[in-house]
Amino acid sequence: MTAFARSEYRTVVVGAGIVGLFTAYHLARAGAGPVLVVDRGYLSQGGSGRNGGGVRQQWETRATIRLARESVAAYRSFGREFGYNPWFRQGGYLFLADSEADLARLRAVHDVVASEGLASRVLDADGVARLVDGLAPHAVVGGTFLASDGVLYPFPAVWGVYEAARRLGVEVALGADVGGVTVRDGRVAGVTTTAGAVATPTVVNAAGGWSGALSRAAGLAVPNVATRHEILVTEPMKPFLDPMVVRVSDGLYFSQSMRGELVGGLTVPHPPGTAAGTPSSTAFLVAMARALAGLVPRLSAVSVLRAWSGFFDDTPDGFPVVGEDPRLPGFVHANGFGGHGFMLAPAAGRRVARCVLGEATDLDPLLFSPGRFLGPARATTAERLQLG
Ligand SMILES: Cc1cc2nc3c(=O)[nH]c(=O)nc-3n(C[C@H](O)[C@H](O)[C@H](O)COP(=O)(O)OP(=O)(O)OC[C@H]3O[C@@H](n4cnc5c(N)ncnc54)[C@H](O)[C@@H]3O)c2cc1C
């Protein structure tokens, strides 16, 4: 006996975060059931309930820009498709440079983004000051801005996809930990969980920061590394800021929510891995307070309401891992989204579903396939704009 409705599924998705849910939703829409999504925790326990809600199309590579652009379109129509409003607010993303070297880097990003037909702009210091009320004098030399980037509330997005997937017949089992992947005749045959074992020919590893552990439990060496990142929310203030602001030099990012709170983070170093759980640290609060108050001095008087942390699932080249593992037929990766899985999930989930169904995708295997990490390194491209 298991806690699941069936003993066998066509696909088992491990992880009920935004990536796993979008994947299950697209599988169900394609009529490829039965699909089981298993999560050891509650909905939004992983990164999908702990992020800054940023959705941007300013990236260094065309491959990421195109996925992000498709996701922007998906979040714009999300309310109509899913019946939940994620409050996607396109106030733009403003990248700040406080040195000429960083501005040169942003100019190069702008050139790629603009050549993709997006209306990115390079700003001088005055142009930046017009977008950030109260900016400290001489804090920046310039920046770039794309008005169609934006911010959303992650929770209604997760709930919307969850409800829609369930309406289409996807079974979502929360509180069941997948401990292992059963292999028979060299391919996936099922999973073992704390709620019992199920048979399946296909497992999707959408386990976020724990994806490396799941792959390794299936006998697969992968380079994914979980890194802990902290974030906070302040008391509400009168609206003063439209864009998400990101500083290149230290990764400081913040946006103002529609309730007036500032939501933002800054990377302080933590040992890799998930062992420490998700606490917040005084070091982060101090670094964040200094950075914010230095950039917008009047924010030094604002109180922090709450701070928390979550895991990025990082890959060596900054691209996610999407596709079947060549070493284990039936084991499909949907992971390695770093600090940007929420903004890529609508586009990625669609493609993961196609991989599960054995259909071709437009993803360059040199950039996205799990096989790119096997054998001699081939791709020279990397997605390095891992900020905000
Ligand atoms: C502080 C912070 C800020 C961020 N800001 C942004 C941002 O502004 N924009 C953006 O796009 N992204 C952002 N991200 C990244 C984004 O949150 C993630 O990339 C995204 O949510 C990953 O979604 P996921 O579905 O892959 O993983 P998750 O949401 O982490 O879901 C994985 C799920 O798998 C489950 N699981 C893991 N292992 C097992 C197992 N063995 N058995 C059963 N269940 C298992 C977990 O319980 C979890 O619920 C941020 C992340 C953090 C931490």
The ligand as an SDF file (V2000), in Angstrom:
LIG
                    3D

 53 58  0  0  0  0  0  0  0  0999 V2000
   16.7520   34.4620   -2.0070 C   0  0  0  0  0  0  0  0  0  0  0  0
   16.3630   34.0190   -3.3910 C   0  0  0  0  0  0  0  0  0  0  0  0
   16.0050   34.9710   -4.3300 C   0  0  0  0  0  0  0  0  0  0  0  0
   15.6620   34.5840   -5.6280 C   0  0  0  0  0  0  0  0  0  0  0  0
   15.2320   35.5300   -6.5260 N   0  0  0  0  0  0  0  0  0  0  0  0
   14.7910   35.1330   -7.7350 C   0  0  0  0  0  0  0  0  0  0  0  0
   14.2280   36.0780   -8.6400 C   0  0  0  0  0  0  0  0  0  0  0  0
   14.1210   37.2730   -8.3430 O   0  0  0  0  0  0  0  0  0  0  0  0
   13.7830   35.6140   -9.8470 N   0  0  0  0  0  0  0  0  0  0  0  0
   13.8790   34.2950  -10.2090 C   0  0  0  0  0  0  0  0  0  0  0  0
   13.4910   33.9340  -11.3190 O   0  0  0  0  0  0  0  0  0  0  0  0
   14.4070   33.3860   -9.3590 N   0  0  0  0  0  0  0  0  0  0  0  0
   14.8500   33.7610   -8.1350 C   0  0  0  0  0  0  0  0  0  0  0  0
   15.3680   32.8380   -7.2770 N   0  0  0  0  0  0  0  0  0  0  0  0
   15.5550   31.4610   -7.7430 C   0  0  0  0  0  0  0  0  0  0  0  0
   14.2390   30.7200   -7.8220 C   0  0  0  0  0  0  0  0  0  0  0  0
   13.5480   30.8420   -6.6060 O   0  0  0  0  0  0  0  0  0  0  0  0
   14.5070   29.2630   -8.1290 C   0  0  0  0  0  0  0  0  0  0  0  0
   15.3980   29.1440   -9.2350 O   0  0  0  0  0  0  0  0  0  0  0  0
   13.2320   28.5360   -8.4790 C   0  0  0  0  0  0  0  0  0  0  0  0
   12.2350   28.7900   -7.5360 O   0  0  0  0  0  0  0  0  0  0  0  0
   13.5310   27.0630   -8.5560 C   0  0  0  0  0  0  0  0  0  0  0  0
   12.3110   26.3840   -8.7130 O   0  0  0  0  0  0  0  0  0  0  0  0
   12.3230   24.8260   -8.6960 P   0  0  0  0  0  0  0  0  0  0  0  0
   10.9340   24.3850   -8.9560 O   0  0  0  0  0  0  0  0  0  0  0  0
   13.3990   24.3220   -9.5900 O   0  0  0  0  0  0  0  0  0  0  0  0
   12.8300   24.4360   -7.2290 O   0  0  0  0  0  0  0  0  0  0  0  0
   12.1380   24.6200   -5.7650 P   0  0  0  0  0  0  0  0  0  0  0  0
   11.1280   25.6970   -5.7550 O   0  0  0  0  0  0  0  0  0  0  0  0
   13.2720   24.7040   -4.8260 O   0  0  0  0  0  0  0  0  0  0  0  0
   11.3780   23.2810   -5.6250 O   0  0  0  0  0  0  0  0  0  0  0  0
   12.0610   22.0500   -5.4380 C   0  0  0  0  0  0  0  0  0  0  0  0
   11.1790   21.1910   -4.5670 C   0  0  0  0  0  0  0  0  0  0  0  0
   11.7320   19.8820   -4.5610 O   0  0  0  0  0  0  0  0  0  0  0  0
   11.4540   19.3000   -3.3150 C   0  0  0  0  0  0  0  0  0  0  0  0
   12.3930   18.2000   -3.1490 N   0  0  0  0  0  0  0  0  0  0  0  0
   13.7370   18.2580   -3.2190 C   0  0  0  0  0  0  0  0  0  0  0  0
   14.2630   17.0340   -3.0660 N   0  0  0  0  0  0  0  0  0  0  0  0
   13.2310   16.1830   -2.8880 C   0  0  0  0  0  0  0  0  0  0  0  0
   13.1300   14.7760   -2.6760 C   0  0  0  0  0  0  0  0  0  0  0  0
   14.2160   13.9890   -2.6240 N   0  0  0  0  0  0  0  0  0  0  0  0
   11.8970   14.2320   -2.5060 N   0  0  0  0  0  0  0  0  0  0  0  0
   10.7880   15.0060   -2.5600 C   0  0  0  0  0  0  0  0  0  0  0  0
   10.8240   16.3480   -2.7700 N   0  0  0  0  0  0  0  0  0  0  0  0
   12.0350   16.9220   -2.9420 C   0  0  0  0  0  0  0  0  0  0  0  0
   11.6480   20.4450   -2.3330 C   0  0  0  0  0  0  0  0  0  0  0  0
   10.9260   20.2240   -1.1370 O   0  0  0  0  0  0  0  0  0  0  0  0
   11.1230   21.6440   -3.1200 C   0  0  0  0  0  0  0  0  0  0  0  0
    9.7990   21.9760   -2.8010 O   0  0  0  0  0  0  0  0  0  0  0  0
   15.7090   33.2080   -5.9880 C   0  0  0  0  0  0  0  0  0  0  0  0
   16.0650   32.2380   -5.0260 C   0  0  0  0  0  0  0  0  0  0  0  0
   16.3740   32.6500   -3.7500 C   0  0  0  0  0  0  0  0  0  0  0  0
   16.7380   31.5890   -2.7410 C   0  0  0  0  0  0  0  0  0  0  0  0
  1  2  1  0
  2  3  1  0
  2 52  2  0
  3  4  2  0
  4  5  1  0
  4 50  1  0
  5  6  2  0
  6  7  1  0
  6 13  1  0
  7  8  2  0
  7  9  1  0
  9 10  1  0
 10 11  2  0
 10 12  1  0
 12 13  2  0
 13 14  1  0
 14 15  1  0
 14 50  1  0
 15 16  1  0
 16 17  1  0
 16 18  1  0
 18 19  1  0
 18 20  1  0
 20 21  1  0
 20 22  1  0
 22 23  1  0
 23 24  1  0
 24 25  2  0
 24 26  1  0
 24 27  1  0
 27 28  1  0
 28 29  2  0
 28 30  1  0
 28 31  1  0
 31 32  1  0
 32 33  1  0
 33 34  1  0
 33 48  1  0
 34 35  1  0
 35 36  1  0
 35 46  1  0
 36 37  1  0
 36 45  1  0
 37 38  2  0
 38 39  1  0
 39 40  1  0
 39 45  2  0
 40 41  1  0
 40 42  2  0
 42 43  1  0
 43 44  2  0
 44 45  1  0
 46 47  1  0
 46 48  1  0
 48 49  1  0
 50 51  2  0
 51 52  1  0
 52 53  1  0
M  END
$$$$
